[in-house]
Amino acid sequence: MGIAIIKDPEAVAEAIRVGVKGTISMPIGAKTDTFHGKPVKVKGTVRTITDGRFIHKAMAVGVPADVGRTAVIDVDGIEIILTERSHAPNDPEIYRRNGVEPTDKKILVLKSRGHFRAAYEPFSKEIIEVDAPGLTSPNLSWFKYANIPRPIWPFDPA
């Protein structure tokens, strides 16, 4: 399984500190705010460390990306890509640049609301969308609103 991406500068710094083949044990993710869930405690082995730069080869062909320093940790066979900056993983190149071949994985987890299908559908047997806390939810009732006019679709009948 591969998971892309979890923005966590602290975890990236720790992975760099212990180095490739080193072990990190700490909570990862959900450090920006509580809206996106809670950190998850993991213990894993650092597989790769990169500068986080890559060139898009899917939808935004040729466009450079920079997610900051990046580390891949292996937690019980699950390869998790940790980055210093946020970025939608809508291009499999985010995996490849960090030493993970997405087509070799039975399961890929993408924290992305959209625009991933064009790049991932060609090698995916199935795509399952999950409604989870955070800004990528299609469920508009998750969000708190201020100063919106009422009535307004889709919250109120037309």
Protein Blocks (a to p, Z undefined) as FASTA:
>chain_A
ZZdddddfklmmmmmmnoghiacdddeejilbmmnopadddddddfbdcehiacdfblmg
oiacdebjaddddeehiacdddfbdcdfkbfklmmmnopafklpfbdcdddfbhklmmmm
mmcfbdcddddedjkbcblklpccehiacdddfkbcZZ
